[in-house]
Amino acid sequence: MRRTRRWLLAGSIVVAMLVVAGVGLFSLLPSNEELARRAATELEAALGVPVSVGSLHWRLRPSVMVELENVATQQSQPIVIKKLTAKLNVAALWQRRLKLERVEVDGAVLPQLSLRGLHASAGEPTEAKPGRLQLDELPIDQLVFRDVTWISRHGTHVVYAGEAEFDPGWRPRSAQLRRPGFLPTTELSLTRRGEDDRWDTRINLGGGTANGELQLQTRANGQLHIAGKLQPRGIEAVSALAAFNRRSVIAGKITGETTVSASGAGLAELARSLHTTTPFTIGHATLLRFDMEKAIRSVGKDHAGKTALDSVTGQLDTQNTSNGMVLDFGKVKAVSGALSATGKAHIADRQIEAELAVDLVEGLVGVPLKLSGPLTRVNVSVPPGALAGAVLGTAVLPGVGTAIGARLGAALGNIFNSGPSVQAKAKPPAAPGKRS
């Protein structure tokens, strides 16, 4: 009994010593408040703007986890992360390497203009400091994000969710980006081909698809280059743009071939230089909020309405810039019964500059239309001289007899419905068999 008591006493002393040592150890560790301040300081140094961290919590069991809440940059439109949870790799910690097995973001706000205000170095490795953990070759294994709101430079809000699994060098092994709760399904999926820098790309958008392949190349000067091809098939224009809270000017299903390219030193430069070229076809389309015939009749003063189109063909070039996306429509041809239109358009910073030639009477007459101004209030004009000349027959097919000119003038007069003041000035057609 005495030996048992001695063992119990010794055991109690050991336990007591471990408890005291544990209390002493934890007293040496920084508090959650101190860790939150340190995290804010590190983020501010990395991003180049003041950062606040609402709270930071960590736990050791069942695994080492760190949780940050209400992280925000101090900007006019703050970048906000409502909650971020990270699971740390313990084996890497023992080797003073920072490796996150899984990162979850629940709620974030990313204003485009505020991202441009950050001054983080683009992909340049930071110099190691004494006592600081070194980033692992694969810093993050898996990233999951939910309820992330992107705010465009013009204030358009779009909510995204998705996940990605990474290989070394920040190469996604697989990735998915989607618009939660939006129908038809809107999502982008990437799947890496083995160890090659090639990804099978699948896009579901507007009830159609745009599948293909993207390839990443590292050039001799260290610059990265993305090249790829996609095949848009049966994408309905209205729902495709509605998925990103934008309005389409045309309704119909798009089919085409898209070439993708981008170059830059890092992810930010790649995004800013993104360029696409798409020769496209839209069959049985409707031009929304624009009536071509009414625009011609009113000399551009009234164009409210719609225009049914048998088909639309053309080429769309998009170029991302630091000031937003620039769109160029070229080789555009739209056919609507007896009317057809050809032309081009340039859209940047929500402003449009376009020139169209509307052909009537089986393409024998071209009436120019000019579109300009903000997309929300487009100004449409028809040069008066061109209109008067067409109605009078004086600018139509010079050198051909007045009988043909008169018939064209009469047809145009019916369409323009210009009224007696213009018609009174028109010369009567010559008698049959006589020349002017």
Summary of the structure (lengths in Angstrom):
residues: 436
radius of gyration: 32.7
end to end distance: 139.1
largest distance: 142.5
contacts: 1224
relative contact order: 0.05
helix: 23%
strand: 47%
